[in-house]
Amino acid sequence: MKVKELIEKLKLCDPELMVVVRGYEDGVNEAENAAQVKIKLDVNTEWYYGTHEVTDRDEDPFDCEAIYIG
């Protein structure tokens, strides 16, 4: 999903709604922040990891930037 697609979806929502993210095992948690991050694409193949990985340091190579909601 691109930011412009998310914005279009959010325009249809009540601005007072809570934003939640998936919990570790189950349930949901309230989102606490949103940040721009650099990521490497398609680096994880195990089902229990997310497909992409956030780079740890500014000097690490990356494929693109994304918004991370945590």
ABEGO torsion letter per residue (X at the ends): XBAAAAAAAAAABBAABBBBBBBAABEBBBBABBBBBBBBBGABABAABBABBBBABAABBBABBBBBBX
